[in-house]
C-alpha cells in the first residue's frame, strides 16, 4: 500500500491513520466514500467469502476519495491488522 499512498501524495511526514478491521460498519464507510476515512488506510477480512478488502484515501487534501482493492484468500486463511503496513520511507542511494 505504500506505493499507492506515495502516488496519492502522502509522505513519511503525513498524518495517516490506520483503521482497524473491527471498526463498526467499515465496509459501509468505504462504499460511501466517508469523510471519516480521510487520510486513512486499512483492511478487513470478510471470512464468510475469504475476501480481504484493502483501502486507502487516495486524496491527500481535506476530502476522502477511497480506493479499494480486493484479494481472494485461500480457504482457511486469516488476517490480522498487524499484517498490514504502509512504508512511506524514502531510500536514497
VOPAGU-2260 file (C-alpha; in pm, 1 decimal, decimal comma):
REM VOPAGU-2260
SITE   aa  ch    i         X         Y         Z
SITE  UNK   A    0       0,0       0,0       0,0
SITE  UNK   A    1     296,2     230,2      49,6
SITE  UNK   A    2     345,6     288,9    -321,3
SITE  UNK   A    3     -23,7     369,4    -368,9
SITE  UNK   A    4     -15,7     616,0     -79,2
SITE  UNK   A    5     302,6     777,4    -212,9
SITE  UNK   A    6     142,1     810,5    -557,2
SITE  UNK   A    7    -151,9     987,7    -390,3
SITE  UNK   A    8      86,8    1244,3    -241,7
SITE  UNK   A    9     147,1    1107,9     107,5
SITE  UNK   A   10     497,6    1101,1     253,3
SITE  UNK   A   11     669,5     999,4     576,4
SITE  UNK   A   12     552,1    1323,6     742,7
SITE  UNK   A   13     185,1    1272,8     655,9
SITE  UNK   A   14     -67,5    1215,1     931,9
SITE  UNK   A   15    -201,4     879,5     818,4
SITE  UNK   A   16    -446,9     679,2    1023,5
SITE  UNK   A   17    -459,1     300,5    1004,2
SITE  UNK   A   18    -818,3     193,3    1052,5
SITE  UNK   A   19    -868,6    -139,6    1224,6
SITE  UNK   A   20   -1075,6    -411,5    1065,3
SITE  UNK   A   21   -1304,1    -424,9    1366,9
SITE  UNK   A   22   -1425,6     -67,9    1311,3
SITE  UNK   A   23   -1806,5     -81,4    1300,4
SITE  UNK   A   24   -1951,0     -61,6     951,5
SITE  UNK   A   25   -1610,7     -27,7     783,7
SITE  UNK   A   26   -1748,4    -166,0     457,4
SITE  UNK   A   27   -2024,7      97,6     462,4
SITE  UNK   A   28   -1772,5     375,7     526,8
SITE  UNK   A   29   -1565,4     259,4     228,4
SITE  UNK   A   30   -1865,4     228,0      -3,2
SITE  UNK   A   31   -1995,9     572,7      91,3
SITE  UNK   A   32   -1653,7     738,4      49,0
SITE  UNK   A   33   -1696,2     862,9     404,8
SITE  UNK   A   34   -1503,6    1166,4     529,0
SITE  UNK   A   35   -1438,0     955,4     841,8
SITE  UNK   A   36   -1172,4     777,7     631,8
SITE  UNK   A   37    -992,4    1098,2     530,4
SITE  UNK   A   38    -614,6    1034,1     534,0
SITE  UNK   A   39    -670,9     671,1     629,6
SITE  UNK   A   40    -578,7     325,9     508,2
SITE  UNK   A   41    -666,5     -19,3     629,9
SITE  UNK   A   42    -820,8    -353,4     552,2
SITE  UNK   A   43   -1078,2    -600,2     669,5
SITE  UNK   A   44   -1140,4    -966,8     601,4
SITE  UNK   A   45   -1483,4   -1098,8     513,3
SITE  UNK   A   46   -1414,5   -1452,4     630,1
SITE  UNK   A   47   -1751,7   -1575,8     507,9
SITE  UNK   A   48   -1621,4   -1546,1     149,0
SITE  UNK   A   49   -1242,4   -1524,5     216,8
SITE  UNK   A   50   -1208,4   -1177,7      61,4
SITE  UNK   A   51    -960,9    -927,0     201,6
SITE  UNK   A   52   -1054,2    -568,1     120,3
SITE  UNK   A   53    -773,3    -313,5     149,2
SITE  UNK   A   54    -832,6      57,6     106,8
SITE  UNK   A   55    -658,4     393,8     102,2
SITE  UNK   A   56    -772,1     752,9      87,9
SITE  UNK   A   57    -622,8     844,1    -249,7
SITE  UNK   A   58    -666,8    1219,4    -195,3
SITE  UNK   A   59    -413,3    1386,6      33,3
SITE  UNK   A   60    -629,9    1701,4      52,9
SITE  UNK   A   61    -905,7    1759,9     306,2
SITE  UNK   A   62   -1151,7    1520,5     146,6
SITE  UNK   A   63   -1182,7    1146,8     111,4
SITE  UNK   A   64   -1152,4     958,7    -214,7
SITE  UNK   A   65   -1145,2     592,7    -117,3
SITE  UNK   A   66    -971,8     348,0    -346,5
SITE  UNK   A   67   -1018,1     -18,2    -261,9
SITE  UNK   A   68    -858,1    -345,8    -360,6
SITE  UNK   A   69    -998,2    -694,0    -308,1
SITE  UNK   A   70    -793,9   -1011,3    -277,1
SITE  UNK   A   71    -946,8   -1357,0    -254,3
SITE  UNK   A   72    -757,8   -1563,0       0,9
SITE  UNK   A   73    -723,3   -1939,8      19,4
SITE  UNK   A   74    -977,3   -2121,9     231,6
SITE  UNK   A   75    -879,9   -2120,7     598,1
SITE  UNK   A   76    -661,8   -1808,8     565,0
SITE  UNK   A   77    -660,0   -1549,7     836,8
SITE  UNK   A   78    -575,4   -1180,7     854,0
SITE  UNK   A   79    -470,4    -966,7    1146,3
SITE  UNK   A   80    -444,3    -586,6    1140,4
SITE  UNK   A   81     -76,4    -627,2    1228,5
SITE  UNK   A   82     -29,7    -799,7     890,5
SITE  UNK   A   83     -89,6    -468,4     711,2
SITE  UNK   A   84     161,3    -187,4     686,9
SITE  UNK   A   85     238,1     108,5     464,0
SITE  UNK   A   86     601,8     206,5     426,0
SITE  UNK   A   87     649,3     563,8     311,1
SITE  UNK   A   88    1017,9     594,6     390,7
SITE  UNK   A   89    1245,9     711,2     115,5
SITE  UNK   A   90    1558,4     529,5       5,9
SITE  UNK   A   91    1845,1     749,1    -104,1
SITE  UNK   A   92    2148,4     577,1    -253,0
